[in-house]
């Protein structure tokens, strides 16, 4: 991958589907930055006050000046440092300081949601009698992530409708939130400071982010064989679900892609069927794509000095095994984009076609998968500069041909520069963007891996 480092990375079965160990799992906002904490409703505003905290800076939550029909304020984060598998990380204590700066409230709670935005979760109501106006108070919530629902409820936790069990929620935490309900919410302001999570038995040291959703954080991205450039695997993990796509070639040397996806069999392994797809030719009226099972696969995610993905695929009684390493670690070493853009994106009006994006180290690499005039699957790639504060990516879509087929001897594919034309991607936020390809615009969003 030299134009995507020299070539692409194929040889992955396409699947339609935390933390940097150096960062502690705590925030005090003394540096004036929000650190990916955000408003918890559309009618809330979250900012950082540079003084008046406990001590120093703090996170300030208030109503939007336009009104607040939800009557709630607070703050939430999907930051990998605070989400993921609490059970595996032995997370058992949450601590934070709160200050009711003005107004009043009916209740205030700590809330953890499960898996993704389609689920609710569990909340723990804080004792309101211990929260006087204008005074910083320290709160701690201690729990066992292995509790049954009955045990959690006995300890003061409450399950929301459409929420998973307590154990399942704690094994796949999606968001962390402080939520306040107020009868006069437009005059109510809440300060939050010194937020931290802890492993069982710790007293003063917060848990490194790497202990939470380390697997998801490390293995969502592009994977390839350094000695077989031009083929690869695009892989995303969301909680317990995985989706992957192999970018390979058919028997005639034309680009093709296969997918696999579903629940992982363990934190580091996945087994599932592999599918080949046919769909509508790009530019023609949309038709629902159809898939055909072509084999099975096993994926093993191995953490080490160099993280690797090893897959074994079986198709037409032929078994293929390869070990892949991170493409972006070679192409664009550095941190992932803080907006968490890496993963699958699609336009809901065009299901069966989409983009895989990997943004880190000041660069972006992407693949657009769609269909030819004969309805067979095809893909184009694009890569180039993309800084961590950029909102626009512009590049060209390169084509590829005469590469290896699945379970065939490796053959270096040929790069066809600019074959797919120009592409521009405008990011609205971390989950919405527009893509313009040769004058046609798509409204894309992050893909939530379903239960297959």
Residue pairs with C-beta under 8 A, 6 or more apart in sequence:
1 7
1 8
1 9
1 224
1 229
1 230
1 232
1 327
1 331
1 365
1 383
2 229
3 381
3 383
3 398
3 415
3 417
4 327
4 331
4 365
4 381
4 382
4 383
4 398
5 229
5 327
5 330
5 331
5 365
5 383
6 229
7 229
7 230
7 400
7 412
7 413
7 415
8 224
8 229
8 230
8 231
8 232
8 247
8 367
8 381
8 400
8 413
9 222
9 223
9 224
9 225
9 229
9 230
9 231
9 232
9 233
9 247
9 324
9 327
10 224
10 230
10 231
10 232
10 233
10 246
10 247
10 248
10 249
10 403
10 404
10 413
11 224
11 225
11 228
11 231
11 232
11 233
11 246
11 247
11 248
11 322
11 324
11 404
11 406
12 223
12 231
12 232
12 233
12 234
12 235
12 244
12 245
12 246
12 247
12 248
12 258
12 311
12 324
13 233
13 244
13 245
13 246
13 258
13 259
13 260
13 274
13 295
13 297
13 311
13 313
14 234
14 243
14 244
14 245
14 246
14 247
14 257
14 258
14 259
14 260
14 369
15 235
15 236
15 242
15 243
15 244
15 245
15 259
15 260
15 261
15 262
15 272
15 449
16 243
16 245
16 259
16 261
16 344
16 354
16 447
16 449
17 236
17 237
17 238
17 241
17 242
17 243
17 244
17 261
17 343
17 344
17 447
17 449
18 79
18 80
18 81
18 83
18 84
18 209
18 210
18 212
18 213
18 214
18 216
18 217
19 25
19 80
19 81
19 84
19 208
19 209
19 210
19 211
19 212
19 213
19 214
19 217
20 209
20 210
20 217
20 335
21 208
21 209
21 210
21 211
21 214
22 208
23 81
23 208
23 209
24 81
24 196
24 205
24 206
24 207
24 208
24 209
25 81
25 82
25 196
25 197
25 206
25 207
25 208
25 209
25 211
25 212
26 194
26 195
26 196
26 197
26 206
27 35
27 37
27 59
27 194
27 195
27 196
28 53
28 56
28 57
28 58
28 193
28 194
28 195
29 35
29 48
29 49
29 53
29 56
29 57
29 58
29 59
29 193
30 53
30 56
30 57
31 57
32 48
32 50
32 57
33 48
34 46
34 47
34 48
34 59
35 77
35 79
36 77
36 78
36 79
36 338
37 46
37 59
37 75
37 76
37 77
37 79
38 46
38 75
38 76
38 77
39 45
39 46
39 61
39 75
39 76
40 61
40 72
40 73
40 74
40 75
40 76
40 177
40 178
40 179
41 68
41 70
41 72
41 73
41 74
42 64
42 70
43 63
43 64
43 66
43 67
43 68
43 69
43 70
43 72
44 61
44 62
44 63
44 64
44 68
44 72
44 73
44 74
44 75
45 61
45 62
45 63
45 64
46 59
46 60
46 61
46 75
47 59
47 60
48 57
48 58
48 59
48 60
49 57
49 58
49 59
49 60
49 191
50 56
50 57
51 57
52 58
52 191
53 97
53 136
53 191
53 193
54 97
54 99
54 136
54 193
54 194
57 193
58 97
58 99
58 191
58 192
58 193
59 75
59 191
59 192
59 193
59 195
60 101
60 189
60 190
60 191
60 192
61 73
61 74
61 75
61 178
61 180
61 189
61 190
61 191
61 192
62 73
62 188
62 189
62 190
63 73
63 185
63 186
63 188
67 186
68 185
68 186
70 185
71 181
71 182
71 183
71 185
72 179
72 180
72 181
72 182
72 185
73 180
73 182
73 185
73 188
73 189
73 190
74 108
74 177
74 178
74 179
74 180
74 190
75 177
75 178
75 192
76 111
76 175
76 176
76 177
76 178
77 83
77 175
77 176
77 177
78 174
78 175
78 340
79 176
80 209
80 212
80 213
80 216
80 217
80 340
81 209
81 212
82 173
82 176
82 197
82 212
83 173
83 174
83 175
83 176
83 212
83 213
84 172
84 173
84 212
84 213
84 214
84 216
85 171
85 172
85 173
85 212
85 213
85 267
86 92
86 145
86 170
86 171
86 173
86 212
87 145
87 146
87 167
87 170
87 171
88 171
88 211
88 267
89 199
89 207
89 211
89 212
90 145
90 199
90 200
90 211
91 145
91 170
91 197
91 198
91 199
91 200
91 207
91 211
91 212
92 142
92 143
92 144
92 145
92 198
92 199
92 200
93 140
93 141
93 142
93 143
93 197
93 198
93 200
93 202
94 110
94 140
94 141
94 196
94 197
94 198
95 138
95 139
95 140
95 141
95 194
95 195
95 196
95 197
95 198
96 110
96 138
96 139
96 178
96 192
96 193
96 194
96 195
96 196
97 136
97 137
97 138
97 139
97 191
97 192
97 193
97 194
98 108
98 126
98 131
98 136
98 137
98 139
98 178
98 190
98 191
98 192
98 193
99 134
99 135
99 136
99 137
99 190
99 191
99 193
100 131
100 132
100 133
100 134
100 188
100 189
100 190
100 191
101 133
101 134
101 189
101 190
101 191
102 133
102 134
102 187
102 188
102 189
103 182
103 184
103 185
103 187
103 188
103 189
104 182
104 183
104 184
104 188
105 128
105 131
105 180
105 181
105 182
105 188
106 181
106 182
106 183
107 125
107 126
107 128
107 180
107 181
108 125
108 126
108 128
108 131
108 178
108 179
108 180
108 181
108 190
109 123
109 124
109 125
109 126
109 178
109 179
110 123
110 124
110 126
110 139
110 141
110 176
110 177
110 178
111 121
111 122
111 123
111 124
111 175
111 176
111 177
111 178
111 179
112 121
112 122
112 123
112 169
112 170
112 173
112 174
112 175
112 176
112 177
113 119
113 120
113 121
113 163
113 169
113 173
113 174
113 175
113 177
114 120
114 121
114 163
114 164
114 168
114 169
114 172
114 173
114 174
115 164
115 172
115 174
115 238
115 239
115 240
116 174
116 238
116 239
116 448
117 174
117 448
118 162
118 448
119 162
119 163
119 164
119 174
120 160
120 161
120 162
120 163
121 159
121 160
121 163
121 164
121 169
121 173
121 174
121 175
122 152
122 157
122 158
122 159
122 160
122 163
122 166
122 169
123 157
123 158
123 160
123 179
124 141
124 143
124 156
124 157
124 158
125 156
125 158
126 139
130 137
131 137
136 191
136 193
138 194
143 152
143 155
143 157
144 151
145 167
145 170
145 171
146 167
146 170
147 155
147 166
147 167
147 170
148 165
148 166
148 167
149 159
149 165
149 166
151 166
152 159
152 166
153 159
157 166
159 166
163 169
164 172
171 240
172 239
172 240
174 239
178 190
178 192
180 188
180 190
182 188
196 206
197 206
197 207
198 205
198 206
198 207
199 207
199 211
209 217
210 217
214 303
215 237
215 267
215 268
215 301
215 303
216 237
216 238
216 239
217 336
218 301
218 303
218 307
219 235
219 237
219 301
219 307
219 309
220 235
220 236
220 237
220 342
220 343
221 234
221 235
221 326
221 327
221 328
221 342
221 358
221 360
222 232
222 233
222 234
222 235
222 326
222 327
222 328
222 356
222 358
222 365
223 232
223 233
223 234
223 235
223 309
223 324
223 325
223 326
223 327
224 231
224 232
224 233
224 324
224 325
224 327
225 231
225 232
225 322
225 323
225 324
225 325
226 325
226 330
227 410
228 322
228 404
228 410
229 412
230 400
230 403
230 412
230 413
231 246
231 247
231 248
231 249
231 403
231 404
231 410
231 413
232 246
232 247
232 324
232 327
233 244
233 245
233 246
233 247
233 309
233 311
233 324
234 244
234 245
234 247
234 344
234 356
234 358
234 367
235 242
235 243
235 244
235 299
235 309
236 242
236 243
236 244
236 342
236 343
236 344
236 356
236 447
236 449
237 264
238 343
238 448
238 449
240 263
240 264
241 261
241 262
241 263
241 264
241 449
241 450
241 451
242 260
242 261
242 262
242 263
242 264
242 270
242 299
242 449
243 259
243 260
243 261
243 344
243 447
243 449
244 259
244 260
244 261
244 299
245 257
245 258
245 259
245 356
245 367
245 369
246 257
246 258
246 259
246 274
246 406
247 255
247 257
247 367
247 369
247 379
248 255
248 256
248 257
248 258
248 403
248 404
248 405
248 406
249 255
249 256
249 400
249 401
249 402
249 403
249 404
249 405
249 413
250 256
250 376
250 405
251 405
253 401
253 402
253 403
253 411
253 413
254 372
254 376
254 378
254 401
255 377
255 378
255 379
255 380
255 399
255 400
255 401
255 403
256 276
256 376
256 377
256 378
256 379
256 405
257 277
257 369
257 377
257 378
257 379
258 274
258 275
258 276
258 277
258 294
258 406
259 274
259 275
259 277
259 291
260 270
260 272
260 273
260 274
260 275
260 297
261 272
261 449
261 452
262 270
262 272
262 451
262 452
263 451
263 452
264 270
265 271
268 300
268 301
268 302
268 303
269 298
269 299
269 300
269 301
270 297
270 298
270 299
271 296
271 297
271 298
271 299
272 296
272 297
272 452
273 293
273 295
273 296
273 297
274 293
274 294
274 295
274 296
274 297
274 313
274 315
275 291
275 292
275 293
275 294
276 291
276 292
276 294
276 377
277 289
277 290
277 291
277 292
277 352
277 371
277 377
278 289
278 290
278 291
278 292
278 371
278 375
278 376
278 377
279 287
279 289
279 290
279 352
279 353
279 370
279 371
279 375
279 377
280 286
280 287
280 289
280 371
280 375
281 371
281 372
281 373
281 374
281 375
282 353
282 370
282 371
283 440
286 349
286 350
288 351
288 352
289 351
289 352
289 353
289 371
294 315
294 316
295 313
295 314
295 315
295 316
295 406
296 313
296 314
297 311
297 312
297 313
297 314
298 311
298 312
299 309
299 310
299 311
300 309
300 310
300 311
301 307
301 308
301 309
302 308
302 309
302 310
306 325
306 326
306 329
307 325
307 326
308 323
308 324
308 325
309 323
309 324
309 325
310 321
310 322
310 323
310 324
311 321
311 322
311 324
312 319
312 320
312 321
313 319
313 320
313 321
313 406
313 407
314 320
315 406
315 407
316 407
318 407
319 407
320 406
320 407
327 358
327 365
328 358
328 360
328 361
328 363
328 365
331 361
331 363
331 365
331 383
332 360
332 361
332 362
332 363
332 365
333 361
334 360
334 361
334 362
335 360
335 361
335 388
336 342
336 359
336 360
337 359
337 360
337 386
337 388
338 388
339 359
339 388
339 427
339 429
339 430
340 430
341 357
341 359
341 427
341 430
342 357
342 358
342 359
342 360
343 356
343 357
343 446
343 447
344 354
344 355
344 356
344 446
344 447
344 449
345 354
345 355
345 356
345 357
345 433
345 444
345 445
345 446
345 447
346 353
346 354
346 355
346 444
346 445
346 447
347 353
347 354
347 435
347 442
347 443
347 444
347 445
348 445
349 443
350 442
353 369
353 370
353 371
354 368
354 369
354 444
354 447
355 366
355 367
355 368
355 369
355 435
355 444
356 366
356 367
356 369
357 364
357 365
357 366
357 425
358 364
358 365
358 366
359 386
362 385
362 386
362 387
362 388
363 383
363 384
363 385
363 386
364 382
364 383
364 384
364 385
364 386
364 393
365 381
365 382
365 383
366 381
366 382
366 383
366 393
366 425
367 379
367 380
367 381
368 379
368 380
368 381
368 382
368 397
368 420
368 423
368 437
369 377
369 378
369 379
370 377
370 378
370 379
371 377
371 378
372 378
379 400
380 397
380 398
380 399
380 419
380 420
381 397
381 398
381 400
382 395
382 396
382 397
382 398
382 423
383 395
384 393
384 394
384 395
386 393
391 426
391 427
392 424
392 425
392 426
392 427
393 423
393 424
393 425
393 427
394 422
394 423
394 424
394 425
395 422
395 423
396 417
396 418
396 420
396 421
396 422
396 423
397 418
397 419
397 420
397 421
397 422
397 423
397 437
398 415
398 416
398 417
398 418
398 419
398 420
399 415
399 416
399 419
399 420
400 413
400 414
400 415
400 416
401 413
401 414
401 416
402 411
402 413
402 414
403 411
403 412
403 413
403 414
404 410
404 411
404 413
420 437
421 437
421 438
422 437
422 438
423 435
423 436
423 437
424 435
424 436
425 433
425 434
425 435
425 436
426 433
426 434
426 435
426 436
427 433
428 434
430 446
431 445
431 446
432 443
432 444
432 445
433 444
433 445
434 441
434 442
434 443
434 444
435 441
435 442
435 444
436 442
